[in-house]
Amino acid sequence: MLKLGGQFPLGSQIMKYRNFGKIDFKSSALGFGTMRFPVIGENSAKIDESQTKEMIYYAVDNGINYLDTAYVYHQGQSEVVLGKILKDGHREKVKIATKLPVWLIAGRNDLDIIFEEQLRRLQTDHIDFYLLHSLNEEKWSKVLDLRIIEWLEKKVSQGKINYLGFSFHDQYPLFEKIIDSYNKWTFCQIQYNLLDENEQAGVKGLKYAAQKGLAVIIMEPLKGGKLAHAPKKVQEIWDQAKSKKSSVDWALSWLWNQPEISLVLSGMSNLNQVKENIKSASKSEINSLTNAEVSLIKKVQKKYQELISIPCTKCGYCLPCPKKVNIPKIFEIYNEIRMYDNLAEGIKKYSSLNPEEKIENCVSCKRCESLCPQKIKISEKLKEVKKFLANDK
Protein backbone atom coordinates (compact mmCIF):
# COMPACT_ATOMS: atom_id res chain seq x y z
CA MET A 1 0.00 0.00 0.00
CA LEU A 2 1.14 3.54 -0.73
CA LYS A 3 2.69 5.37 2.20
CA LEU A 4 0.44 8.34 3.03
CA GLY A 5 0.92 11.36 5.23
CA GLY A 6 4.24 10.13 6.64
CA GLN A 7 2.77 7.05 8.33
CA PHE A 8 2.99 3.40 7.48
CA PRO A 9 0.13 0.92 7.83
CA LEU A 10 -0.07 -0.48 11.33
CA GLY A 11 1.08 -4.09 11.48
CA SER A 12 -0.95 -6.25 9.13
CA GLN A 13 -3.78 -3.72 8.82
CA ILE A 14 -3.31 -3.10 5.12
CA MET A 15 -6.37 -1.66 3.43
CA LYS A 16 -8.05 -3.78 0.78
CA TYR A 17 -9.20 -2.20 -2.48
CA ARG A 18 -12.03 -3.08 -4.87
CA ASN A 19 -13.08 -2.38 -8.42
CA PHE A 20 -15.37 0.62 -8.71
CA GLY A 21 -17.73 -0.36 -11.47
CA LYS A 22 -16.28 0.19 -14.93
CA ILE A 23 -14.06 3.19 -14.19
CA ASP A 24 -10.31 3.24 -13.62
CA PHE A 25 -10.42 3.62 -9.85
CA LYS A 26 -9.85 1.22 -6.98
CA SER A 27 -11.81 2.23 -3.91
CA SER A 28 -10.84 1.29 -0.39
CA ALA A 29 -13.15 -1.44 0.90
CA LEU A 30 -14.09 0.99 3.66
CA GLY A 31 -15.25 4.53 2.99
CA PHE A 32 -15.62 7.32 5.54
CA GLY A 33 -19.17 8.62 5.89
CA THR A 34 -19.26 12.10 7.41
CA MET A 35 -22.82 12.12 8.74
CA ARG A 36 -21.89 11.18 12.32
CA PHE A 37 -18.83 13.26 13.22
CA PRO A 38 -18.27 13.77 16.97
CA VAL A 39 -20.08 16.87 18.20
CA ILE A 40 -19.87 19.19 21.18
CA GLY A 41 -22.93 18.74 23.35
CA GLU A 42 -26.11 17.56 21.64
CA ASN A 43 -26.08 20.05 18.73
CA SER A 44 -25.22 18.19 15.52
CA ALA A 45 -24.08 21.48 13.90
CA LYS A 46 -21.27 21.88 16.46
CA ILE A 47 -18.71 19.41 15.14
CA ASP A 48 -15.69 18.71 17.33
CA GLU A 49 -13.14 19.74 14.72
CA SER A 50 -10.07 18.59 16.65
CA GLN A 51 -11.34 15.03 17.09
CA THR A 52 -12.67 14.93 13.54
CA LYS A 53 -9.33 16.04 12.09
CA GLU A 54 -7.52 13.29 14.00
CA MET A 55 -10.01 10.72 12.70
CA ILE A 56 -9.79 11.85 9.07
CA TYR A 57 -6.00 11.97 9.08
CA TYR A 58 -5.78 8.50 10.60
CA ALA A 59 -8.25 7.15 8.06
CA VAL A 60 -6.43 8.62 5.06
CA ASP A 61 -3.00 7.69 6.39
CA ASN A 62 -4.21 4.10 6.68
CA GLY A 63 -5.63 3.73 3.22
CA ILE A 64 -9.18 5.10 3.13
CA ASN A 65 -9.48 6.99 -0.15
CA TYR A 66 -13.21 7.79 -0.36
CA LEU A 67 -14.94 10.39 1.82
CA ASP A 68 -18.70 10.82 1.59
CA THR A 69 -20.51 13.98 2.69
CA ALA A 70 -23.64 15.92 1.76
CA TYR A 71 -25.02 19.46 1.72
CA VAL A 72 -27.34 18.79 4.67
CA TYR A 73 -25.15 16.65 6.96
CA HIS A 74 -24.59 18.14 10.40
CA GLN A 75 -27.01 20.92 9.48
CA GLY A 76 -24.70 22.06 6.69
CA GLN A 77 -21.43 21.89 8.62
CA SER A 78 -20.08 18.52 7.44
CA GLU A 79 -18.86 19.91 4.10
CA VAL A 80 -17.41 22.98 5.82
CA VAL A 81 -15.36 21.02 8.34
CA LEU A 82 -14.23 18.47 5.77
CA GLY A 83 -13.00 21.29 3.52
CA LYS A 84 -10.94 22.76 6.37
CA ILE A 85 -9.40 19.41 7.25
CA LEU A 86 -8.41 18.45 3.71
CA LYS A 87 -6.99 21.79 2.55
CA ASP A 88 -3.43 21.16 3.80
CA GLY A 89 -2.61 18.50 1.18
CA HIS A 90 -4.89 15.61 2.04
CA ARG A 91 -7.38 16.63 -0.67
CA GLU A 92 -5.11 15.15 -3.35
CA LYS A 93 -5.05 11.79 -1.57
CA VAL A 94 -8.79 11.14 -1.55
CA LYS A 95 -11.94 11.20 -3.63
CA ILE A 96 -14.73 13.39 -2.30
CA ALA A 97 -18.37 12.47 -2.79
CA THR A 98 -21.13 14.92 -1.98
CA LYS A 99 -24.78 15.24 -2.87
CA LEU A 100 -27.34 17.56 -4.38
CA PRO A 101 -30.33 18.02 -2.00
CA VAL A 102 -33.04 17.64 -4.63
CA TRP A 103 -35.81 18.50 -2.17
CA LEU A 104 -34.33 21.99 -1.66
CA ILE A 105 -34.33 22.81 -5.37
CA ALA A 106 -37.25 25.09 -6.29
CA GLY A 107 -35.93 26.11 -9.71
CA ARG A 108 -32.89 25.72 -11.96
CA ASN A 109 -31.17 28.78 -10.47
CA ASP A 110 -30.92 26.91 -7.18
CA LEU A 111 -28.74 24.25 -8.81
CA ASP A 112 -25.81 26.58 -9.42
CA ILE A 113 -26.28 28.42 -6.14
CA ILE A 114 -26.06 25.25 -4.06
CA PHE A 115 -23.30 23.64 -6.14
CA GLU A 116 -21.05 26.70 -5.97
CA GLU A 117 -21.66 26.86 -2.22
CA GLN A 118 -20.55 23.23 -1.94
CA LEU A 119 -17.33 23.96 -3.80
CA ARG A 120 -16.63 26.87 -1.43
CA ARG A 121 -17.43 24.80 1.63
CA LEU A 122 -15.19 21.94 0.50
CA GLN A 123 -12.46 24.36 -0.68
CA THR A 124 -12.09 22.49 -3.95
CA ASP A 125 -12.54 23.25 -7.64
CA HIS A 126 -14.29 19.98 -8.47
CA ILE A 127 -16.30 17.12 -6.97
CA ASP A 128 -15.03 13.62 -7.72
CA PHE A 129 -18.33 11.80 -7.21
CA TYR A 130 -21.61 13.75 -7.22
CA LEU A 131 -24.92 12.20 -6.23
CA LEU A 132 -28.56 13.10 -6.50
CA HIS A 133 -29.43 12.75 -2.84
CA SER A 134 -31.96 10.32 -1.37
CA LEU A 135 -34.04 9.72 -4.49
CA ASN A 136 -37.63 8.60 -4.18
CA GLU A 137 -40.63 8.92 -6.49
CA GLU A 138 -41.26 12.57 -5.68
CA LYS A 139 -37.64 13.66 -5.97
CA TRP A 140 -37.10 11.71 -9.18
CA SER A 141 -40.09 13.49 -10.73
CA LYS A 142 -38.49 16.80 -9.81
CA VAL A 143 -35.19 15.68 -11.38
CA LEU A 144 -37.04 15.03 -14.64
CA ASP A 145 -39.22 18.15 -14.51
CA LEU A 146 -36.27 20.49 -13.91
CA ARG A 147 -33.96 18.66 -16.34
CA ILE A 148 -31.39 18.28 -13.58
CA ILE A 149 -29.45 15.58 -15.40
CA GLU A 150 -28.91 18.00 -18.28
CA TRP A 151 -27.45 20.44 -15.75
CA LEU A 152 -25.25 17.70 -14.24
CA GLU A 153 -23.84 16.81 -17.65
CA LYS A 154 -22.91 20.44 -18.19
CA LYS A 155 -20.94 20.40 -14.94
CA VAL A 156 -19.18 17.23 -16.05
CA SER A 157 -18.23 18.85 -19.38
CA GLN A 158 -16.86 21.84 -17.44
CA GLY A 159 -14.66 19.56 -15.34
CA LYS A 160 -16.44 20.46 -12.11
CA ILE A 161 -17.85 16.96 -11.61
CA ASN A 162 -16.02 13.75 -12.52
CA TYR A 163 -18.67 11.06 -12.05
CA LEU A 164 -22.43 10.98 -11.57
CA GLY A 165 -24.51 8.78 -9.29
CA PHE A 166 -27.42 8.79 -6.90
CA SER A 167 -28.40 7.63 -3.44
CA PHE A 168 -31.70 5.87 -3.05
CA HIS A 169 -34.50 5.51 -0.49
CA ASP A 170 -37.59 3.97 -2.07
CA GLN A 171 -38.75 0.65 -3.53
CA TYR A 172 -37.07 -1.60 -6.09
CA PRO A 173 -39.25 -0.82 -9.17
CA LEU A 174 -38.25 2.86 -9.01
CA PHE A 175 -34.61 1.90 -8.47
CA GLU A 176 -34.57 -0.12 -11.67
CA LYS A 177 -36.41 2.66 -13.51
CA ILE A 178 -33.81 5.26 -12.47
CA ILE A 179 -30.89 3.07 -13.52
CA ASP A 180 -32.45 2.31 -16.90
CA SER A 181 -33.38 5.94 -17.57
CA TYR A 182 -29.79 7.16 -17.91
CA ASN A 183 -26.87 5.24 -19.36
CA LYS A 184 -24.09 7.36 -17.87
CA TRP A 185 -24.55 6.57 -14.21
CA THR A 186 -21.22 5.53 -12.72
CA PHE A 187 -22.37 4.47 -9.28
CA CYS A 188 -25.28 4.29 -6.86
CA GLN A 189 -25.61 4.28 -3.10
CA ILE A 190 -28.13 2.10 -1.30
CA GLN A 191 -29.12 1.34 2.28
CA TYR A 192 -28.20 -2.29 2.78
CA ASN A 193 -27.30 -4.32 5.84
CA LEU A 194 -28.19 -7.49 7.72
CA LEU A 195 -31.63 -6.09 8.49
CA ASP A 196 -32.37 -4.48 5.12
CA GLU A 197 -31.57 -7.32 2.74
CA ASN A 198 -35.05 -7.14 1.26
CA GLU A 199 -35.93 -3.52 2.01
CA GLN A 200 -35.79 -0.57 -0.42
CA ALA A 201 -33.49 -1.50 -3.35
CA GLY A 202 -32.39 -4.59 -1.43
CA VAL A 203 -30.29 -7.45 -2.69
CA LYS A 204 -32.26 -7.43 -5.95
CA GLY A 205 -31.22 -3.83 -6.58
CA LEU A 206 -27.63 -4.54 -5.56
CA LYS A 207 -27.34 -7.28 -8.17
CA TYR A 208 -29.17 -5.31 -10.86
CA ALA A 209 -26.94 -2.27 -10.51
CA ALA A 210 -23.77 -4.36 -10.51
CA GLN A 211 -24.98 -6.24 -13.58
CA LYS A 212 -25.40 -2.87 -15.32
CA GLY A 213 -21.79 -1.99 -14.54
CA LEU A 214 -22.43 0.46 -11.72
CA ALA A 215 -20.29 0.59 -8.63
CA VAL A 216 -22.53 -0.05 -5.63
CA ILE A 217 -21.82 1.85 -2.41
CA ILE A 218 -23.39 0.69 0.83
CA MET A 219 -24.72 3.16 3.39
CA GLU A 220 -26.07 2.35 6.85
CA PRO A 221 -24.09 -0.92 7.09
CA LEU A 222 -24.85 -1.06 10.83
CA LYS A 223 -28.38 0.36 10.48
CA GLY A 224 -27.65 3.50 12.42
CA GLY A 225 -25.63 1.60 15.04
CA LYS A 226 -28.30 -0.99 15.83
CA LEU A 227 -25.99 -3.80 14.71
CA ALA A 228 -23.00 -2.56 16.72
CA HIS A 229 -24.16 -3.79 20.12
CA ALA A 230 -25.96 -7.09 20.05
CA PRO A 231 -28.85 -7.62 22.48
CA LYS A 232 -28.48 -10.68 24.69
CA LYS A 233 -30.73 -12.85 22.52
CA VAL A 234 -28.70 -11.97 19.41
CA GLN A 235 -25.35 -12.38 21.13
CA GLU A 236 -26.35 -15.89 22.14
CA ILE A 237 -26.57 -16.73 18.44
CA TRP A 238 -23.23 -15.07 17.56
CA ASP A 239 -21.60 -17.06 20.38
CA GLN A 240 -22.44 -20.27 18.54
CA ALA A 241 -19.96 -19.39 15.76
CA LYS A 242 -16.59 -21.13 15.66
CA SER A 243 -14.96 -17.90 14.49
CA LYS A 244 -15.19 -15.27 17.23
CA LYS A 245 -15.95 -11.77 15.94
CA SER A 246 -17.56 -8.63 17.24
CA SER A 247 -21.08 -7.74 16.11
CA VAL A 248 -19.61 -5.02 13.91
CA ASP A 249 -17.17 -7.46 12.31
CA TRP A 250 -19.98 -9.88 11.50
CA ALA A 251 -22.13 -7.17 9.94
CA LEU A 252 -19.29 -5.79 7.81
CA SER A 253 -18.00 -9.24 6.84
CA TRP A 254 -21.48 -10.13 5.55
CA LEU A 255 -21.33 -7.11 3.25
CA TRP A 256 -17.75 -7.53 2.05
CA ASN A 257 -18.50 -11.17 1.33
CA GLN A 258 -20.70 -10.05 -1.59
CA PRO A 259 -18.83 -9.46 -4.90
CA GLU A 260 -21.33 -6.85 -6.15
CA ILE A 261 -20.35 -4.40 -3.39
CA SER A 262 -17.64 -1.88 -4.28
CA LEU A 263 -17.41 0.04 -1.04
CA VAL A 264 -18.95 0.10 2.43
CA LEU A 265 -19.46 3.51 4.04
CA SER A 266 -19.23 3.83 7.79
CA GLY A 267 -20.34 6.97 9.63
CA MET A 268 -17.67 6.83 12.31
CA SER A 269 -17.94 9.00 15.43
CA ASN A 270 -14.64 8.46 17.25
CA LEU A 271 -11.08 7.38 16.57
CA ASN A 272 -11.55 3.93 18.06
CA GLN A 273 -14.35 3.21 15.57
CA VAL A 274 -12.05 4.29 12.74
CA LYS A 275 -9.30 1.97 13.95
CA GLU A 276 -11.62 -0.99 14.47
CA ASN A 277 -13.31 -0.58 11.08
CA ILE A 278 -9.98 -0.28 9.28
CA LYS A 279 -8.83 -3.44 11.06
CA SER A 280 -11.99 -5.19 9.87
CA ALA A 281 -11.53 -3.87 6.31
CA SER A 282 -7.97 -5.18 6.24
CA LYS A 283 -9.41 -8.71 6.61
CA SER A 284 -12.25 -8.25 4.12
CA GLU A 285 -12.65 -10.82 1.38
CA ILE A 286 -15.23 -11.77 -1.25
CA ASN A 287 -16.95 -15.15 -0.78
CA SER A 288 -15.09 -15.79 2.47
CA LEU A 289 -18.00 -16.81 4.72
CA THR A 290 -18.64 -20.51 5.20
CA ASN A 291 -22.05 -22.10 4.72
CA ALA A 292 -22.32 -22.50 8.49
CA GLU A 293 -21.60 -18.81 9.02
CA VAL A 294 -24.16 -17.78 6.40
CA SER A 295 -26.73 -19.98 8.14
CA LEU A 296 -25.89 -18.43 11.50
CA ILE A 297 -26.30 -14.93 10.09
CA LYS A 298 -29.77 -15.82 8.84
CA LYS A 299 -30.73 -16.75 12.40
CA VAL A 300 -29.40 -13.40 13.62
CA GLN A 301 -31.39 -11.54 10.96
CA LYS A 302 -34.59 -13.24 12.06
CA LYS A 303 -33.98 -12.49 15.74
CA TYR A 304 -33.25 -8.79 15.10
CA GLN A 305 -36.45 -8.40 13.11
CA GLU A 306 -38.34 -9.67 16.15
CA LEU A 307 -36.68 -7.11 18.43
CA ILE A 308 -36.64 -3.77 16.55
CA SER A 309 -39.65 -1.54 17.20
CA ILE A 310 -39.02 1.56 15.05
CA PRO A 311 -36.73 1.34 11.97
CA CYS A 312 -35.02 4.71 12.61
CA THR A 313 -31.36 4.85 11.51
CA LYS A 314 -30.63 8.21 13.21
CA CYS A 315 -29.78 9.76 9.84
CA GLY A 316 -31.06 13.12 11.08
CA TYR A 317 -32.88 14.09 7.88
CA CYS A 318 -35.91 14.95 10.05
CA LEU A 319 -33.90 17.65 11.83
CA PRO A 320 -34.07 20.44 12.71
CA CYS A 321 -37.62 20.00 13.96
CA PRO A 322 -39.52 23.32 13.95
CA LYS A 323 -40.40 22.64 17.59
CA LYS A 324 -36.90 21.30 18.42
CA VAL A 325 -38.12 17.77 19.22
CA ASN A 326 -35.11 15.42 19.15
CA ILE A 327 -36.78 12.73 17.07
CA PRO A 328 -33.79 10.40 16.44
CA LYS A 329 -32.75 10.45 20.11
CA ILE A 330 -36.27 9.66 21.32
CA PHE A 331 -36.57 6.73 18.91
CA GLU A 332 -33.11 5.51 19.88
CA ILE A 333 -34.09 5.52 23.57
CA TYR A 334 -37.33 3.68 22.83
CA ASN A 335 -35.67 1.03 20.66
CA GLU A 336 -33.03 0.42 23.32
CA ILE A 337 -35.70 -0.03 25.99
CA ARG A 338 -37.53 -2.63 23.90
CA MET A 339 -34.42 -4.35 22.52
CA TYR A 340 -32.40 -4.56 25.73
CA ASP A 341 -35.38 -4.78 28.11
CA ASN A 342 -34.05 -1.95 30.27
CA LEU A 343 -36.91 0.41 31.08
CA ALA A 344 -35.23 2.19 33.98
CA GLU A 345 -32.19 3.17 31.94
CA GLY A 346 -34.40 4.35 29.06
CA ILE A 347 -36.55 6.54 31.31
CA LYS A 348 -33.38 8.02 32.80
CA LYS A 349 -32.08 8.91 29.34
CA TYR A 350 -35.39 10.42 28.28
CA SER A 351 -35.61 12.49 31.48
CA SER A 352 -32.14 13.91 30.78
CA LEU A 353 -33.27 15.47 27.49
CA ASN A 354 -33.76 19.22 27.40
CA PRO A 355 -37.46 20.11 27.90
CA GLU A 356 -37.80 21.45 24.32
CA GLU A 357 -36.50 18.16 22.91
CA LYS A 358 -39.27 16.04 24.39
CA ILE A 359 -42.34 14.54 22.74
CA GLU A 360 -44.73 16.96 24.42
CA ASN A 361 -43.59 19.71 22.02
CA CYS A 362 -44.61 17.80 18.88
CA VAL A 363 -47.53 19.48 17.09
CA SER A 364 -47.89 16.73 14.45
CA CYS A 365 -46.98 19.10 11.59
CA LYS A 366 -45.52 16.02 9.81
CA ARG A 367 -42.76 18.01 8.13
CA CYS A 368 -40.36 15.31 9.36
CA GLU A 369 -42.38 12.55 7.71
CA SER A 370 -41.87 14.03 4.24
CA LEU A 371 -38.10 13.93 4.83
CA CYS A 372 -37.75 10.51 6.46
CA PRO A 373 -36.01 8.00 4.13
CA GLN A 374 -37.48 5.12 6.15
CA LYS A 375 -41.07 6.36 5.63
CA ILE A 376 -41.71 6.23 9.37
CA LYS A 377 -45.01 7.73 10.49
CA ILE A 378 -43.13 9.83 13.00
CA SER A 379 -46.08 11.63 14.57
CA GLU A 380 -47.82 8.34 15.34
CA LYS A 381 -44.66 6.72 16.65
CA LEU A 382 -43.93 9.66 18.96
CA LYS A 383 -47.39 9.24 20.44
CA GLU A 384 -46.70 5.52 20.85
CA VAL A 385 -43.47 6.24 22.70
CA LYS A 386 -45.15 8.86 24.90
CA LYS A 387 -47.92 6.44 25.84
CA PHE A 388 -45.43 3.66 26.54
CA LEU A 389 -43.32 5.82 28.86
CA ALA A 390 -46.40 7.14 30.66
CA ASN A 391 -47.88 3.67 31.22
CA ASP A 392 -44.66 2.14 32.43
CA LYS A 393 -43.52 4.86 34.80
DADA-V680548 format. One record per pair of residues at least 24 apart in sequence whose C-alpha atoms are under 7 Angstrom apart, sorted by the first residue. I is the first residue (numbers start at 0). J is the second residue. Records with the same first field share a line. If there is no record, write none. Layout:
I = J  J
//
This chain:
3 = 60
4 = 60
6 = 60
8 = 61
12 = 278  281
13 = 281
14 = 61  62  280  281
15 = 280  281  283
17 = 261
18 = 261
19 = 214  261
20 = 185  212  213  214
21 = 212  213
26 = 64  65  262
27 = 62  63  64  65  262
28 = 261  262  263  280
29 = 63  262  263  264  280
30 = 63  65  66  262  263  264  265
31 = 65  66  67  264  265  266
32 = 66  67  68  264  265  266  267
33 = 67  68  77  266
34 = 68  72  73  266
35 = 266  267  268
36 = 267  268
37 = 268  269
43 = 73  74
44 = 73  74  76
48 = 80
52 = 84
54 = 269  270  273
58 = 273
64 = 92  93  94
65 = 93  94  95
66 = 94  95  96
67 = 95  96  97
68 = 96  97
69 = 97  98
70 = 98  99  100  117
78 = 120  121
79 = 120  121
81 = 121
82 = 120  121  122
86 = 122
94 = 127
95 = 126  127  128
96 = 126  127  128  129
97 = 128  129  130
98 = 129  130  131  132
99 = 130  131  132
100 = 131  132
101 = 131  132  138
102 = 138
107 = 145
124 = 159
125 = 158  159  160
126 = 159  160  161
127 = 160  161  162
128 = 160  161  162  163
129 = 160  162  163  164
130 = 163  164  165  166
131 = 164  165  166
132 = 165  166
133 = 166  167  168
134 = 166  167  168
135 = 167  168  169
136 = 173
168 = 199  372
169 = 199  200
170 = 199  200
171 = 199  200  204
174 = 200  204
184 = 213
185 = 213  214
186 = 213  214  215
187 = 213  214  215  216
188 = 215  216  217  218
189 = 216  217  218
190 = 217  218  219
191 = 217  218  219  220
192 = 219  220  221  222
193 = 250  300
194 = 300
205 = 259
206 = 259
209 = 259
214 = 261
215 = 259  260  261  262
216 = 260  261  262  263
217 = 262  263  264
218 = 263  264
220 = 251  265
221 = 250
222 = 312
223 = 312  313
230 = 338  339
233 = 299  302
236 = 299
240 = 292
248 = 279
252 = 283
255 = 283  284  285
256 = 284  285  286  287  288
257 = 285  286
258 = 285
306 = 338
307 = 334  338
308 = 334
309 = 334
310 = 373
311 = 373
316 = 370  371
317 = 367  370  371
322 = 360  361
323 = 355  356
324 = 355  356  357  358  360  361
325 = 356  357
333 = 384
358 = 385
//
